[in-house]
């Protein structure tokens, strides 16, 4: 039996919902079979999350009519999120039982035809409403009349359904409005014999059994959470008996359970699943009662720690109570406490945090570390309808900011601060690989841009091939990783004695780290090697390029009328906080 | 009184245990729709760890029928 309440629990409880919540959603339910009870399940589960849920349930197996009829009740209801729940028998009709009554090429045609029909319906729906649509993939039944030689059958029954599902997925892979629900994952997680029960099927065309309909509803809630954006964004973790087994203060660095042998492997796997969430944008933080030195030594030095210091946006490792620490974490990470998940093996801590922060999702982990991974996997609150690049880098950015703040606070002067960043710049001539990025920087950079000249890719390409120009780009790395190409300069070789800086710019991402001094020193040295006497530069002021206004005087350029000039000296020192590599 | 049976009926049909009699059925219990009748059988199956055949499920017209089928399966509902 699933770990869920019974269907009657939801049916009855839905009648007791009287409270109106601020968060609201209108859901349309369309299906090809009996889904009685799903409405109530979604309403109760929504109410549990402080969401008021209005639902329109289309009549049994009327999904086509509801979508095609312009004046249908569905459209009048104007849902924000609609579930279209279809099934294999309904889509394929007789072919479901008799797939081998027709040739393989006919089977292929049937799949293409049915897929087209569904696509037309979905397109129609998208055209007529603003609702997001979630359509279910078709279940692949384990039975086939061909039995064990099914896998030797050309375009067999199972492959047909797989193909249908793949086409469905591909149709909407880039769609902002249509999402494809992987019904097969639901079945494989819970078991075909549990989900589909012939008794219930014959009795009332029930294709998701009453016992498992609440589990299905729980899965659909992911879309509600994603749609409303009530997603959890941060996991706050305890350490002892949560990230590793045992208590480091008592068992010592070598005594804690963390490693390839059981039970240490359960903690390692738990850390891996946390890391995978971190990689897609979930912030991690620590709230632990511990001696800081003991705990941080494990985090920094233990050979089997999967999560490293850099994965945590903030840490509270001390002897203060968990609520005080939680308050500080919320402030430091600058995040709503309602987007936090708290994981701690100690039920007292959990209750305490829950009592002060009812909005925090406090996960009840048991005292069995082997169950931690599945508990995390079953949390539906991380669901999003979209993952942006910013999401993927969020964890890194938080850590970076944390370290930079700490460094700035603790360092007496800028030079020391910069030297602690392990800055490394690589300067290379622009080639066809770097050209698109360089062009993007030239067209977009506003703040640290000396002349704000905008060149298209073609213009830049001409300059690359012109011996009178040097087109260089700068890649910047620091102790936190590679920032990519973030600086560009273009030099015009005016004559044998004089160069002109046509363009000099840097992305705002790397401003304030003295990178520009390094680039300019490189240019000066290169000029010196070419026996150049003078470098000239223009500064064209715009509304946005204030950050670069003192750059030329800082680099010992002297104002001469409308332009700036630097006379090459015999000694040109490279900033000592930077490492330079020329390619 | 068949306590466990009545508790399940009371929960699914949202009626008080004290009003339950063998004669009650879809006509007399407001929540006894065809679907909810089936929900009741499903929850009895789970509660008593039995299976109703499709014939038995179709045959149930009132509480008395449910008792009869449970007894036929060797369930001592009064115990």
Interface residues (C-beta under 8 A of the other chain):
Chain A: X1 X6 X7 X8 X9 X11 X12 X15 X34 X36 X37 X199 X200 X202 X203 X204 X210 X211
Chain B: X11 X12 X14 X34 X35 X36 X38 X39 X40 X42 X43 X46 X51 X52 X53 X54 X57 X58
